């Protein structure tokens, strides 16, 4: 015959259960605090990825979360900028017109694309390796900077670095747009800067011999 618990035993059991509930609540609050602190230190697109996936995942040393949603306005039948392959950093931009760029000439190329970048981000206009290395065509001001408050069309000052005329078809991919996070700085004047081994050594200060 099994003995029935006494009233004191029931009280101890109820107290233990209450302690367990309090401990669980404490752990839950601690986890929320740690996750929240981690999220605040992440770029915006990573924070959205964690919340959308319930935590996200890290594979191959890279964070796999939701992609940043970039607002894009299109004109002249321009296609949406896109990554050529998964994992690529740059979004391809195309020209809306057929061009003949004379040797060492710079032409302003219309892409038909305008973007709304989140505050704290900028976009860099950089060359595409194929058209730059094979045909000598690249933005002359690379990297061109697009600030988050700019709402106009992305125009590309495309330069022909060769000695022959370069033909560009309408719709051809001419450059890439890379979206990056940046910091806003407040400059503070000081009398002295921190010392380093290099000091004020500038161009060529480490020598010109190759490191083997």
Secondary structure, 3 states (H helix, E strand, C coil): CCCCCCHHHHHHHHHHHHHHHHHHHHHHHHHHHHHHHHHHCCCHHHHHHHHHHCCCEEECCEEECCCCCCEEEECCCCCCCECCCCCCCCEEEECCCCEEECCCCEEEEECCEEEECCCCEEEEEEECHHHHHHHCEEECCCCEEECCCCCCCCEEEEEECCCCCEEECCCCEEEEEEEEECCCCCCCCCCCCCCCCCCCCCCCCCCCCCCC
